[in-house]
């Protein structure tokens, strides 16, 4: 009597690269905490206290070591989340490290280019200091959101919790927080905005609305 054995290849997903990147992000958070302990303590209370914004509102803090460390963490966290969203809607694989690199690279290029254009516009119209302070406040809150998004991305990556309700709920929450952040920033600089209203409208249309509309158009077209 012959026993037929049907062998199926076992496909093992390689998640080692993701684990390394997640560990790197966590290591950067620990490095920021140990190197800038007082600033980190003020930073983690950002949503319940405006002490951090008041102390570190100077434009020189935009390129400080602390801001750069959390910028990298934010890029890693956001890139992973974008990949998970794409995977959820059928546009890639969760374990595709090349897709992650593409998202991470494009995200950094977009933000760096946007930052450089803002510097040029600010210098041209003599409002460079205002734009840098305004951006610092936005960057501070958005990097804080990125820090909170990191454990969420880890859970979604290693678990099977990516339902439409969860994904859309997170996206909606991020949108609301960013909108509130923007309104708070406008309120904090309302006196300066009134005196530079024309330049701010130009900045808002050219650098805050147009780039995201262009990205939306490309995604929709392709």
C-alpha positions as CSV (number, residue, x, y, z in Angstrom):
1,X,0.0,0.0,0.0
2,X,1.5,3.3,-1.1
3,X,0.9,6.4,0.9
4,X,0.9,9.6,-1.2
5,X,2.4,12.5,0.5
6,X,1.6,15.9,-0.9
7,X,4.4,18.4,0.0
8,X,3.7,22.1,0.1
9,X,6.5,24.6,0.4
10,X,6.4,26.5,3.6
11,X,6.7,30.2,3.0
12,X,8.4,32.0,5.9
13,X,8.1,35.7,5.9
14,X,11.3,37.5,6.7
15,X,10.6,40.1,9.4
16,X,14.2,40.5,10.7
17,X,14.7,43.7,8.8
18,X,11.6,45.2,10.4
19,X,12.7,44.1,13.9
20,X,16.1,45.8,13.4
21,X,14.5,49.0,12.2
22,X,12.0,49.0,15.1
23,X,14.9,48.4,17.5
24,X,16.8,51.3,15.9
25,X,13.8,53.6,16.4
26,X,13.5,52.6,20.1
27,X,17.2,53.0,20.6
28,X,17.0,56.6,19.2
29,X,14.2,57.4,21.7
30,X,16.4,56.0,24.5
31,X,19.3,58.1,23.2
32,X,17.2,61.2,23.2
33,X,16.0,60.6,26.7
34,X,19.5,60.0,28.1
35,X,21.2,62.8,26.2
36,X,18.4,65.4,26.7
37,X,16.7,64.3,29.9
38,X,15.0,67.5,30.9
39,X,13.9,68.3,27.4
40,X,12.6,64.8,26.9
41,X,10.5,65.0,30.1
42,X,9.0,68.3,28.9
43,X,8.4,66.7,25.5
44,X,6.5,63.7,26.7
45,X,4.0,66.1,28.4
46,X,3.4,68.0,25.2
47,X,-0.3,67.1,24.8
48,X,-1.1,68.2,28.3
49,X,1.3,71.1,28.8
50,X,2.6,73.9,26.5
51,X,5.8,74.2,28.6
52,X,7.9,72.6,25.9
53,X,6.6,74.9,23.2
54,X,7.3,78.0,25.3
55,X,10.8,76.9,26.3
56,X,12.0,75.6,23.0
57,X,10.2,78.0,20.6
58,X,13.5,79.5,19.4
59,X,14.2,78.7,15.7
60,X,17.7,77.4,16.5
61,X,16.0,74.4,18.1
62,X,14.7,73.3,14.7
63,X,18.0,71.7,13.8
64,X,19.0,70.6,17.3
65,X,20.2,67.0,18.1
66,X,17.0,66.3,20.0
67,X,14.7,67.4,17.1
68,X,16.8,65.4,14.5
69,X,16.7,62.2,16.6
70,X,12.9,62.4,16.9
71,X,12.6,63.4,13.3
72,X,14.2,60.1,12.3
73,X,11.9,58.2,14.7
74,X,9.0,60.0,13.2
75,X,10.0,59.1,9.6
76,X,10.5,55.4,10.6
77,X,7.1,55.3,12.3
78,X,5.2,57.1,9.6
79,X,6.9,55.0,6.8
80,X,5.9,51.8,8.5
81,X,2.3,53.0,9.0
82,X,2.0,54.1,5.4
83,X,3.3,50.7,4.3
84,X,0.7,49.0,6.5
85,X,-2.0,51.1,5.0
86,X,-0.9,50.3,1.5
87,X,-0.7,46.6,2.4
88,X,-4.2,46.7,3.9
89,X,-5.7,48.0,0.7
90,X,-3.8,45.5,-1.4
91,X,-0.8,47.6,-2.7
92,X,2.1,45.7,-1.4
93,X,3.5,43.2,1.1
94,X,4.0,43.8,4.8
95,X,7.4,42.2,4.8
96,X,8.7,44.0,1.6
97,X,11.7,45.9,2.8
98,X,12.2,47.5,-0.6
99,X,8.8,49.0,-0.4
100,X,9.7,50.4,3.1
101,X,12.9,51.9,1.7
102,X,11.0,53.6,-1.1
103,X,8.4,55.1,1.2
104,X,11.1,56.2,3.7
105,X,13.2,57.8,0.9
106,X,10.3,59.5,-0.8
107,X,8.9,60.8,2.5
108,X,12.3,62.3,3.5
109,X,12.8,63.8,0.0
110,X,9.3,65.4,0.2
111,X,9.9,66.9,3.7
112,X,13.4,68.1,3.0
113,X,12.4,69.7,-0.3
114,X,9.4,71.3,1.4
115,X,11.7,72.6,4.2
116,X,14.2,74.1,1.7
117,X,11.5,75.8,-0.3
118,X,10.1,77.3,3.0
119,X,13.5,78.6,3.8
120,X,13.8,80.3,0.4
121,X,10.3,81.8,0.7
122,X,11.0,83.0,4.2
123,X,14.3,84.5,3.3
124,X,12.8,86.2,0.1
125,X,10.0,87.8,2.0
126,X,11.9,88.6,5.2
127,X,9.8,86.3,7.4
128,X,12.4,83.5,7.9
129,X,12.4,83.6,11.7
130,X,8.6,83.5,11.9
131,X,8.4,80.5,9.4
132,X,11.0,78.6,11.4
133,X,9.3,79.2,14.7
134,X,6.0,78.2,13.2
135,X,7.5,75.1,11.7
136,X,9.2,74.2,14.9
137,X,5.9,74.1,16.8
138,X,4.3,71.9,14.1
139,X,7.3,69.6,13.9
140,X,7.4,69.2,17.7
141,X,3.8,68.0,17.9
142,X,4.0,65.9,14.7
143,X,7.2,64.2,16.0
144,X,5.3,63.6,19.3
145,X,2.5,61.9,17.2
146,X,5.2,59.9,15.4
147,X,6.5,58.6,18.8
148,X,3.0,57.6,19.8
149,X,2.4,56.0,16.3
150,X,5.5,53.8,16.7
151,X,4.1,51.2,19.1
152,X,0.9,51.3,17.1
153,X,2.8,50.4,13.9
154,X,4.7,47.6,15.8
155,X,1.4,46.1,17.0
156,X,-0.1,46.3,13.5
157,X,3.0,44.9,11.9
158,X,3.3,41.8,14.1
159,X,-0.4,41.2,14.7
160,X,-3.4,40.8,12.5
161,X,-5.4,43.7,13.6
162,X,-5.6,45.7,10.4
163,X,-9.3,46.1,9.9
164,X,-11.0,48.9,8.0
165,X,-12.3,50.4,11.2
166,X,-8.9,50.4,12.9
167,X,-6.9,51.7,9.9
168,X,-9.4,54.4,9.0
169,X,-9.8,55.3,12.7
170,X,-6.1,55.9,13.1
171,X,-6.0,58.0,9.9
172,X,-8.9,60.1,11.1
173,X,-7.4,60.5,14.5
174,X,-4.1,61.7,12.9
175,X,-6.0,64.1,10.7
176,X,-7.9,65.6,13.6
177,X,-4.7,66.0,15.8
178,X,-2.9,67.7,12.9
179,X,-5.8,70.0,12.3
180,X,-5.9,70.9,16.0
181,X,-2.1,71.4,16.0
182,X,-2.4,73.8,13.1
183,X,-5.2,75.8,14.7
184,X,-3.2,76.0,18.0
185,X,-0.1,77.2,16.1
186,X,-2.2,79.9,14.3
187,X,-3.6,81.0,17.6
188,X,-0.1,81.3,19.2
189,X,1.1,83.5,16.3
190,X,-2.1,85.3,15.5
191,X,-0.6,88.8,16.2
192,X,2.4,88.1,13.9
193,X,0.1,86.6,11.3
194,X,-2.1,89.6,11.1
195,X,0.9,91.9,10.4
196,X,2.2,89.4,7.7
197,X,-1.2,88.2,6.4
198,X,-0.3,88.4,2.7
199,X,2.9,86.4,3.2
200,X,1.1,83.8,5.3
201,X,-1.7,83.3,2.7
202,X,1.1,82.8,0.1
203,X,2.9,80.4,2.4
204,X,-0.4,78.5,3.2
205,X,-1.4,78.0,-0.4
206,X,2.1,77.3,-1.9
207,X,3.6,75.2,0.9
208,X,0.8,73.7,3.0
209,X,-2.0,73.0,0.5
210,X,-0.4,72.6,-2.9
211,X,2.2,69.8,-2.0
212,X,-0.4,67.6,-0.4
213,X,-2.9,68.2,-3.2
214,X,-0.2,67.3,-5.7
215,X,0.5,64.0,-3.8
216,X,-3.2,63.2,-3.7
217,X,-3.5,63.8,-7.4
218,X,-0.5,61.5,-8.2
219,X,-1.9,58.8,-6.0
220,X,-5.4,59.1,-7.5
221,X,-4.0,59.1,-11.0
222,X,-1.8,56.1,-10.5
